[in-house]
Amino acid sequence: MISSCSQQQEEKETAALIGKTVAEEFPGQVVSLPKKRSVDKKRIYLTFDDGPNKGTMNVLNAVKEDSIPATFFIVGKHVFDSPQQEETWKQLKADTTIELSNHSYTHALNHYTRFYQDPQGVVEDFEKSANALGFTNNVVRMPGRNAWRIDTVKHTDIKESEAAIDSVHHAGFAVMGWDVEWVFDHKTLALTSDADLLLRQIENMLGAEKTKTAGHLVLLAHDQAFQTPEAIERLHYFIQQLKNNPAYELVLAANYPGVKNKTPHSAVNSRPIAQ
């Protein structure tokens, strides 16, 4: 087929355009180029449980010094256990760079089997904490259970707890478990896993898409494990390795896919309750 003169001229102009930069083709104009989307990064959610306790201020100071987002899952009863814990709570509330979420009021008093036998009692325990502390998101973590109820993600580690956890979800809460735990000895409170080993575990899980949601990883740690200078140093090292890795983005729990980011209905008109 023979091309017309106009077709040949158009082809020449197209070829010339391809060979030019955007700045050359549009001199003197500000041209917006598409930016690399942050969703291409793997998202990591650092969460710290059981505060306020003796390690909470160390964790808070570490995340502030390293300028990273973190979510603290708070036990309501702990806020009122001592003047020191109440003061820690006030400092947590005053910090706008972190996120505070509900980890129940009583933490089941560490009697988990009995706690989960009463689904309505479990809901009331979370609502008591929400009303007392006025959380601004509906993300919760079950005491003593790795359970999930967020959008299509549903997981129950111990089947006997399923009805109670379903009830909490139906009450309007987004139940978040974890993908990786920074394990500690519950008697000595010492960390039992090395930070570098934990970093490799995170990399491997994300690479193999073994997390609850591909490309997203929730890490569980506990405030009480960070009471010694050595543990605090390990926390700083761990945070800095994550922060400086260009493949990762650190994100607050309420930004997890499927979380509606709504205030729990029980805390809309929250008010202090009698202790």
C-alpha positions as CSV (number, residue, x, y, z in Angstrom):
1,M,0.0,0.0,0.0
2,I,1.3,3.5,-1.0
3,S,1.2,6.1,1.7
4,S,0.0,9.6,0.9
5,C,2.3,12.7,1.4
6,S,0.2,13.7,4.4
7,Q,0.6,10.3,5.9
8,Q,4.3,10.3,5.4
9,Q,4.6,13.8,6.9
10,E,2.5,12.6,9.9
11,E,4.8,9.6,10.4
12,K,7.9,11.9,10.4
13,E,6.4,14.2,13.0
14,T,5.5,11.2,15.2
15,A,9.0,9.9,15.0
16,A,10.4,13.3,15.8
17,L,8.1,13.6,18.8
18,I,9.2,10.2,20.1
19,G,12.8,11.3,20.0
20,K,12.1,14.5,22.0
21,T,11.9,14.9,25.8
22,V,8.7,16.3,27.3
23,A,10.6,19.5,28.1
24,E,11.7,19.9,24.5
25,E,8.3,19.4,23.1
26,F,6.6,21.8,25.5
27,P,9.2,24.6,26.2
28,G,8.4,27.0,29.0
29,Q,5.5,24.8,30.3
30,V,5.2,22.9,33.6
31,V,4.4,19.4,32.8
32,S,3.3,16.9,35.5
33,L,4.8,13.5,35.1
34,P,3.1,10.5,36.7
35,K,4.7,9.6,40.1
36,K,5.5,6.2,41.3
37,R,2.6,5.1,43.5
38,S,3.3,4.3,47.1
39,V,1.1,1.2,46.8
40,D,3.9,-0.5,45.0
41,K,5.7,-0.6,48.3
42,K,5.0,-3.3,50.9
43,R,3.1,-1.9,53.8
44,I,4.0,-2.7,57.3
45,Y,1.9,-2.0,60.3
46,L,3.8,-1.7,63.6
47,T,1.5,-2.5,66.5
48,F,2.3,-2.5,70.3
49,D,0.0,-4.2,72.7
50,D,-0.9,-4.1,76.4
51,G,-0.1,-0.5,77.4
52,P,0.1,1.6,79.2
53,N,2.7,-0.3,81.2
54,K,6.3,0.1,82.3
55,G,7.6,-0.2,78.7
56,T,5.1,2.1,77.0
57,M,7.0,5.3,77.3
58,N,10.2,3.7,76.0
59,V,8.3,2.6,72.9
60,L,6.6,6.0,72.5
61,N,9.9,7.8,72.7
62,A,11.5,5.4,70.2
63,V,8.8,5.9,67.5
64,K,8.9,9.6,68.1
65,E,12.7,9.8,67.8
66,D,12.7,7.7,64.7
67,S,9.7,9.6,63.2
68,I,7.6,6.6,62.2
69,P,3.9,5.8,62.6
70,A,2.8,3.2,65.1
71,T,-0.4,1.9,66.6
72,F,-0.8,1.2,70.4
73,F,-3.5,-1.3,71.3
74,I,-4.5,-0.1,74.8
75,V,-6.0,-2.1,77.7
76,G,-8.6,0.2,79.3
77,K,-8.0,-1.1,82.8
78,H,-4.3,-0.4,82.6
79,V,-5.0,3.3,82.2
80,F,-6.5,3.5,85.7
81,D,-4.2,1.0,87.5
82,S,-1.8,3.6,88.8
83,P,-1.1,7.4,88.5
84,Q,2.0,6.6,86.4
85,Q,-0.1,4.6,83.9
86,E,-2.7,7.4,83.7
87,E,0.1,9.9,83.1
88,T,1.4,7.6,80.3
89,W,-2.0,7.5,78.8
90,K,-2.2,11.3,78.8
91,Q,1.1,11.5,76.9
92,L,-0.1,8.9,74.4
93,K,-3.2,10.9,73.8
94,A,-1.3,14.1,73.4
95,D,0.9,12.7,70.6
96,T,-0.7,13.2,67.2
97,T,1.8,11.1,65.2
98,I,0.6,7.7,66.7
99,E,-2.7,5.9,66.7
100,L,-4.5,4.5,69.7
101,S,-6.8,1.4,69.4
102,N,-8.9,-0.8,71.6
103,H,-7.4,-4.0,73.2
104,S,-10.4,-4.5,75.5
105,Y,-11.0,-3.2,79.0
106,T,-9.9,-6.1,81.1
107,H,-7.7,-8.2,78.8
108,A,-9.9,-11.0,80.0
109,L,-8.1,-10.8,83.3
110,N,-5.8,-13.3,81.5
111,H,-8.6,-16.0,81.9
112,Y,-9.2,-16.4,78.2
113,T,-11.3,-19.6,78.0
114,R,-13.8,-18.3,80.5
115,F,-13.8,-14.8,78.9
116,Y,-14.7,-16.1,75.4
117,Q,-17.5,-18.3,76.7
118,D,-19.7,-15.2,77.1
119,P,-19.9,-13.4,73.7
120,Q,-22.1,-10.6,75.0
121,G,-19.7,-10.0,77.9
122,V,-16.8,-9.7,75.5
123,V,-18.7,-7.1,73.5
124,E,-19.5,-5.2,76.6
125,D,-15.8,-5.3,77.7
126,F,-14.7,-3.7,74.4
127,E,-17.5,-1.1,74.6
128,K,-16.5,-0.2,78.1
129,S,-13.0,0.5,76.9
130,A,-14.3,2.5,74.0
131,N,-16.6,4.6,76.2
132,A,-13.9,5.2,78.8
133,L,-11.1,6.2,76.5
134,G,-12.9,7.6,73.4
135,F,-10.9,5.9,70.6
136,T,-11.3,7.6,67.2
137,N,-11.2,4.4,65.2
138,N,-13.0,1.1,65.3
139,V,-9.9,-1.2,65.1
140,V,-9.6,-3.7,68.0
141,R,-7.4,-6.6,68.9
142,M,-8.7,-9.6,70.9
143,P,-6.9,-10.4,74.1
144,G,-5.0,-13.7,73.9
145,R,-6.2,-14.5,70.4
146,N,-4.9,-14.0,66.9
147,A,-8.2,-13.3,65.2
148,W,-9.3,-11.3,62.1
149,R,-12.6,-9.8,61.0
150,I,-11.7,-7.1,58.4
151,D,-13.6,-7.1,55.1
152,T,-13.1,-10.5,53.5
153,V,-10.3,-11.4,55.9
154,K,-11.6,-13.8,58.6
155,H,-9.5,-16.0,60.8
156,T,-9.9,-17.5,64.2
157,D,-7.0,-19.3,65.8
158,I,-9.0,-21.0,68.5
159,K,-12.4,-22.2,67.3
160,E,-14.1,-22.0,70.7
161,S,-13.6,-18.2,70.6
162,E,-15.4,-17.8,67.3
163,A,-18.8,-16.8,68.5
164,A,-17.5,-14.1,70.8
165,I,-15.2,-12.7,68.1
166,D,-18.1,-12.7,65.6
167,S,-20.1,-10.8,68.1
168,V,-17.4,-8.1,68.5
169,H,-17.3,-7.7,64.7
170,H,-21.1,-7.5,64.5
171,A,-21.0,-4.7,67.1
172,G,-19.1,-2.6,64.6
173,F,-15.5,-3.3,65.3
174,A,-12.8,-4.3,62.9
175,V,-10.9,-7.1,64.5
176,M,-7.1,-7.1,63.6
177,G,-4.8,-9.9,64.4
178,W,-1.1,-10.1,63.3
179,D,1.1,-11.8,60.7
180,V,4.4,-11.8,62.7
181,E,5.0,-11.5,66.4
182,W,8.2,-10.2,68.1
183,V,8.2,-12.9,70.7
184,F,9.2,-12.3,74.3
185,D,9.5,-14.4,77.5
186,H,6.4,-13.7,79.6
187,K,8.3,-14.4,82.8
188,T,11.5,-12.4,82.3
189,L,9.9,-10.0,79.7
190,A,13.1,-10.4,77.6
191,L,12.9,-10.5,73.8
192,T,13.5,-14.0,72.6
193,S,14.0,-13.3,68.9
194,D,16.8,-11.5,67.2
195,A,15.9,-8.3,65.2
196,D,17.8,-9.4,62.1
197,L,15.9,-12.8,62.2
198,L,12.6,-10.9,62.5
199,L,13.5,-8.7,59.5
200,R,14.3,-11.8,57.4
201,Q,11.0,-13.3,58.5
202,I,9.1,-10.2,57.4
203,E,10.9,-10.1,54.0
204,N,10.2,-13.8,53.4
205,M,6.5,-13.6,54.4
206,L,5.9,-10.6,52.2
207,G,7.9,-12.1,49.3
208,A,5.9,-15.4,49.5
209,E,2.6,-13.5,50.0
210,K,2.0,-15.5,53.2
211,T,0.4,-12.6,55.1
212,K,-3.4,-12.2,55.5
213,T,-3.4,-9.6,52.8
214,A,-0.8,-9.7,50.1
215,G,1.6,-6.8,50.3
216,H,0.5,-5.9,53.8
217,L,2.1,-7.2,57.1
218,V,1.0,-6.6,60.6
219,L,3.7,-6.9,63.3
220,L,2.8,-7.5,66.9
221,A,5.1,-6.4,69.7
222,H,4.4,-5.8,73.4
223,D,5.3,-2.6,75.3
224,Q,6.4,-4.6,78.4
225,A,9.3,-6.2,76.4
226,F,11.0,-2.8,76.0
227,Q,12.1,-1.9,79.6
228,T,15.9,-2.4,79.3
229,P,18.5,-0.3,77.4
230,E,19.4,-3.4,75.4
231,A,15.7,-4.0,74.3
232,I,15.3,-0.3,73.5
233,E,18.4,-0.3,71.3
234,R,17.1,-3.4,69.5
235,L,13.8,-1.6,68.9
236,H,15.6,1.4,67.4
237,Y,17.7,-0.8,65.2
238,F,14.7,-2.7,64.0
239,I,12.7,0.5,63.2
240,Q,15.6,2.0,61.3
241,Q,16.0,-1.0,59.2
242,L,12.4,-1.0,58.2
243,K,12.3,2.8,57.7
244,N,15.4,2.9,55.5
245,N,14.2,0.0,53.3
246,P,12.9,1.6,50.1
247,A,10.6,-1.5,49.5
248,Y,8.6,-0.7,52.7
249,E,6.1,1.9,53.9
250,L,5.2,2.1,57.5
251,V,1.5,2.7,58.0
252,L,-1.1,3.0,60.8
253,A,-3.5,0.1,61.5
254,A,-6.6,2.1,60.6
255,N,-5.3,2.4,57.1
256,Y,-5.3,-1.4,56.6
257,P,-7.3,-2.5,53.5
258,G,-11.0,-3.0,54.4
259,V,-11.0,-1.0,57.6
260,K,-13.8,1.6,57.4
261,N,-12.1,4.1,59.6
262,K,-15.2,4.9,61.5
263,T,-15.6,5.8,65.1
264,P,-17.1,2.9,67.1
265,H,-20.8,3.6,67.7
266,S,-20.3,3.0,71.4
267,A,-17.8,5.8,71.6
268,V,-19.8,8.5,69.8
269,N,-20.9,10.1,73.0
270,S,-18.1,8.6,75.1
271,R,-17.8,9.7,78.7
272,P,-15.7,8.7,81.6
273,I,-17.1,5.8,83.6
274,A,-16.7,4.9,87.2
275,Q,-13.7,2.7,88.0
